[in-house]
Amino acid sequence: MKILNKNLQKLIKAGVYNKEDEHDACGVGFVASIDGKPRREVVENGIEALKAVWHRGAVDKDGKTGDGAGIHIELSKDFFEEQIKITGHHTHKNDQLCVGMIFLPRNDYGAQEACRTIVEHELLSNNFYIFGWRHVPVKAKVLGIKANDTRPEIEQILFSPIEKTGSEELE
């Protein structure tokens, strides 16, 4: 540790090290379209950017289980309106649609139901209307052994505020 501190002091004195430049951001990237229009090319470029950070070593020895790195994309409101129709409900033109990502214990069905009950209770207690739940499909065959063994059950709850709410407050 003395050697590290001694060398660090040399770097500071020489003006080549500034502690404020330190931050954790290995593998952070940003790909977007300048005009803001969604395009397949942007998603493809995002996937290529992910491939470029393979060197981080955030992959298990099975070669498939990763650290969860991925891309964020805007999901279509039309998609969720279709999912709401499947539940037997319909939306109104000005509805603010909300989607909650819920991670449940995969093999404990009693615990899953308890979790759903807690989520629904909190939403109803805070003046939200619940359209229903959606099971998120998972392609287990592409997952690594460890990822598949430890993955949660993923569901989405589709809901909307009963009264129009500002986006900051809604978030």
Secondary structure, DSSP 8 states (H G I E B T S, - for coil): -HHHHHHHHHHHHHT---GGG----TT------TT----HHHHHHHHHHHHTTGGG--B-TTSS-B----------HHHHHHHHHHTT----TT---EEEEEEE-SS-HHHHHHHHHHHHHHHHHTTEEEEEEEE----GGGS-HHHHHH--EEEEEEEEESS---HHHH-
